């Protein structure tokens, strides 16, 4: 069994009305290496994660257990550019990376679709895992334990500009503010937004994307947890982008535009804000997790 290194993309989930359904892989990456060792060990990540609860190892072990084989001891080295607890799929990146590494070390017995099924049990829902494993823009659903995922093709000129502040927001906290039920009319509106949004993204129609990038299920509640959300949205509008939403559970704010200079203008403008906003100008990653040859 030889050392395996994989690269996994960040992901943005929900995209407004696609709550727990849509996800898109982005050109920001974690790199994870798995090498045979005498016992489980780690490097590259904080020591508090050097244990069997590390999500990369949890997924690695899950694949071996699915095969009915003992989990081999490994040394896991993690180089993480995907920020933690920022709404860019950091957990899914670790899980997808661990699962793919195990699959490769075992001789690739499972398809990516099967890995999605195995790892969804760990994550609880497939919206981030599907694009992390498959790449691109995906819509996913579950029927019992069966996971279904389909792919869409966003317009080639679209940029996904992610603005991340200097504070974290856990998925648990972001879910805690959601209502237990919503009015029937709001659920119907969300279905319309979602259907139109998918076609608008494929066409690259910025006006239509902005109109469809709304929802009544989670964003009205979560944006209140994101300090300076209104200020960032106002700056995005000033710079010509009206397609603005919460990335995942937040606190990253996502702007979708075809304007190649938008990110640079936003970098200059957010410097006046108080929460250290980092601006990342990203494109769609269509490969998902891949093996690196070093």
Secondary structure, 3 states (H helix, E strand, C coil): CCCEEEEEEEEEECCCCCCCCEEEEEEEEEEEEEEECCCCEEECCCHHHCCCCCHHHHHHHHHHHHHCCCCCCEEEEEEECCCCCCCCCHHHHHHHHHHHHHHHHCCCCCCHHHHHHHHHHHHCCCHHHHHHHHCCEEEEEEECCEEEEEEECCCCCCEEEEEECCCCCCHHHHHHCCCCCCCHHHHHHHHHHHHHHHHHHHHCCHHHHHHHCCCCCCHHHHHHHCCCHHHHHHHHHHCCCCCEEECCCCCCEEEEECCCCHHHHHHHHHCCCCCCCEEEEECECCCCCEEECC
